[in-house]
Amino acid sequence: QRLQHLCIFTFHSGCLSGSALSKETHTINALAALNNLNASAKRLESYFEKELGETEVVESPLENKQITTRSWEDFLGTLRFEDVVYLSYYFVEQLEKLGGDERMDKLRQYVLRLMAGLGGAAFHGTILLGWVLQDSPTDNLLIGEGLAYMTAFYEPIISLEDNSSRVSGTRAFKDILVSIQKERRFVGAFGNWHKAYPVFQQRYGQLKENYADVLQEYLFQWKISSVQEMIEELVVCAASAFLLSGANDFFLLHGITSCLAAIEITKLFPRTEEYNEETIIFLQYYGLFLMVAYICEGSPDLLVPAPKQEILPWATIVDQVTGIDSEYNDAHLIKLVWACKHFTEEFPSHSELFHQTASAALHNQLFTPWCFKIGAGFDHVATFEEIYGPQTARL
């Protein structure tokens, strides 16, 4: 937690940019993943130094901006990095006032207000909050940062508040993705994508503006079953999409790490019965955004065989990323390994899928974000560097 807090202080102290916020949040989550994988204290310190140890901290240019219980919603979807700082102060203050059940109830209320836009910024706010809840559920500083990120980058596509408009379909989530892969209405949605809509958020915006009704149509085909069954469907589909498309698509990887976050967030809601209205709505929103990520990456084929590669033993995979001299220092890969290891234990009937996914990602030698691909399902698959340039900080 000490190193995670230092990440926040570094960002809040004046490094107010998209790359600074990105590095802060990714480092926080990667430290948690390494800790969960039983990395040594030396490895944790070394990783922090590699990521943020040389960051130049300057005096913050921000003036104090007062946010109240009435005004915090004015910051929904501002897409301004500095607003994450203001909002973080607000959320921490609100949570610090409360304890026990009152604090949990307030946190749940915030999530209910924010869940319609949880896919904003490619899930990054959601990932931060969910991963923090898994490891540091009482740490208001870390939780406040997650809520702040979700608020400033709140980007809803449809609303499920009107219960009369929500229906339970009859189809499995994977079957819906297979249909989407063949959906003619999405053909040409992004044109020559790597030139017309090269950035993920541009493709996201195109779907939001022009295909919301089609997305809702597919979402309502999903069968509402028990919470556990719906969660399992989402996790299996996220891992399958990443693995079957080559285990190197940058944004499909975020589907896996965001699944872990979504599961942890659902634990805020009552689990007294298999069917809980709040949890179901949250999972529907999350399922919607998983569909969006899948489409934004070109709807890769989910009916192809898995790559034929040697599957490394789990002990080898873990040692590769936790070793003090490890070359695997990209936060995305570290988080992926922990997520797959965790899912192997949580969903044992699919343990082979998660094991193979982690091994395949490692096999691709994803030392840095530049090794990732973007648009795995398109005819033209781009390199990370082609889209974001050689000097771009990781996303």
VOBATI-398231 format. One record per residue (C-alpha): residue in one letter; x, y, z. Coordinates in steps of 0.25 Angstrom, whole numbers, plus 5000, padded with zeros to 4 digits. Example, Ala and Ser with C-alpha at 12.3 -4.5 7.8 and 13.67 -1.06 7.14 Angstrom:
A504949825031
S505549965029
//
This chain:
Q500050005000
R501250095003
L501650094988
Q500250104983
H500050224991
L501350284986
C500750264972
I499550354975
F500450454982
T501350464969
F500150484960
H499450584970
S500750664971
G500750724958
C500950614947
L499550644942
S499450584928
G498850454922
S500150384922
A500450414937
L499050374941
S499150244932
K500550214939
E499950244953
T498750144951
H499550034944
T500650034954
I499650024966
N498949904960
A500249834955
L500849854969
A499549784974
A499749674964
L501149644968
N500849644982
N499749544980
L500749454972
N501649464984
A502749544978
S503849584988
A503849724994
K505149754986
R504349724973
L503249814977
E504249924981
S504949904968
Y503749904959
F503250034966
E504650094963
K504650054948
E503250114946
L503150244955
G504550254962
E505050354952
T503750434950
E504050584952
V503050634962
V502650784960
E501850884968
S500350854965
P499750964956
L498350934962
E497551034970
N496650974981
K495350934974
Q494250914984
I493350794981
T492050774988
T491050654989
R490150734980
S491250774970
W492050654968
E491150604957
D491550724949
F492850654947
L492250534940
G492950504927
T493850634927
L494950554921
R495950644928
F497150574935
E497250694946
D495750664950
V496250524955
V497050604966
Y495850694970
L494950574970
S495850484978
Y495950584989
Y494450594990
F494250444990
V495250415000
E494650525009
Q493250465008
L493750325011
E494550365023
K493350425029
L492750285030
G493050155035
G492550015034
D491149985027
E490950135025
R492250145017
M491950025009
D490550075006
K491150205001
L492150134992
R491050054986
Q490250174983
Y491350234976
V491550114968
L490150104964
R490150244959
L491450224951
M491250084945
A490550124932
G491850184928
L492750084933
G493450054920
G493950194918
A495450214916
A495550064912
F495050014926
H496250074933
G495450144944
T494650014946
I495949934946
L496650024957
L495450024966
G495149874965
W496549834967
V496649924979
L495449864985
Q496049724984
D497349764991
S497049884999
P495549895002
T495749995014
D496750085007
N495950215004
L497150274997
L497150174986
I495650154985
G495450304984
E496450304972
G495650194966
L494350264967
A494950394962
Y495450324950
M494150264947
T493450394949
A494350484940
F494350374929
Y492850334930
E492450304916
P491050234915
I490450174903
I489050134907
S488250144920
L487650024927
E486950104938
D485550084932
N485349934936
S484149924927
S485149934915
R486049824920
V485749684916
S486349544918
G486749474905
T487049334903
R488449334898
A489849304904
F490749424903
K491749354894
D490649324884
I490349464884
L491749504881
V491849394870
S490549464864
I491249604865
Q492449554857
K491549524846
E490649654847
R490549724834
R490149854841
F491549864847
V492249834834
G492849964830
A492550034843
F494050084844
G494350084829
N495850084828
W495950074843
H497450104845
K497350234837
A495950274840
Y495750224855
P497150184859
V496950214874
F496050124882
Q495250234888
Q494950284874
R494350144870
Y493650144884
G493050284880
Q492550234866
L491850114873
K491250214883
E490750314873
N490250224862
Y490050074867
A489450094881
D488150034877
V488749914871
L489649884883
Q488449894892
E487749794883
Y488849694885
L488949724900
F487549684902
Q487749554895
W488649514907
K487949414916
I487849464931
S488249344939
S488849344953
V489949444956
Q491049334957
E490649274943
M490649414937
I491949454943
E492549314938
E492049344924
L492749484923
V494049434929
V494149314919
C493749404907
A494749514911
A495849404912
S495449334899
A495449464891
F496849494895
L497449354893
L496749314880
S497149454874
G498649424876
A498749464891
N499349594888
D498249694885
F498449814894
F496949844897
L496449704897
L497449684909
H496649794916
G495449704915
I496149604924
T496649704935
S495349774935
C494649644937
L495349634950
A495049774954
A493549754951
I493449634959
E494049704971
I493049824969
T491849724969
K492249684983
L491749824988
F490349774985
P489549684994
R489749534990
T488549484999
E487949414986
E488449364973
Y487649484966
N487949624971
E487449734963
E488649834965
T489649724962
I488949684949
I488849824944
F490349844947
L490649714939
Q489749754928
Y490549894927
Y491849814927
G491449714917
L491049834908
F492449894909
L493049764907
M492249754894
V492749894890
A494249854893
Y494049724884
I493449804873
C494449914874
E495549814872
G494949764859
S494049644865
P495049534864
D494649394861
L494249314873
L494149184866
V495549164862
P496449064870
A497349114880
P498849144877
K499749014877
Q500849054887
E501548994899
I500749024911
L501749064922
P501549014936
W500849114945
A502149124954
T502949164942
I501949264938
V501949334952
D503449324953
Q503649394940
V502849514944
T503249524959
G504749504958
I505549614962
D506249624949
S505049594941
E504949654927
Y503349654928
N503149794934
D501949834926
A500749854935
H499749794926
L500449664925
I500649654940
K499249684942
L498749584932
V499649474939
W499049504952
A497549504947
C497749374939
K498349304952
H497249364960
F496149314950
T496849174950
E496449164964
E495149224964
F494649154951
P495349014952
S494448964941
H495149064931
S496549054937
E497149004925
L496649124917
F497249224927
H498549154928
Q498749144913
T498349294912
A499449334922
S500449244916
A500149294901
A500349444906
L501649414912
H502049334899
N501849454891
Q502949524899
L502049644903
F503249714910
T502649854906
P501349914901
W502049924887
C501949774886
F500449774886
K499549774874
I498249864872
G497049824864
A497249674864
G495949644857
F496149744845
D496849704832
H497849804836
V498449774849
A499249894854
T500449894864
F500349984876
E501450074871
E500750094858
I499550154865
Y500150224876
G501550254872
P502950224877
Q502950324888
T501550304894
A501450264908
R500750134911
L499150144912
//
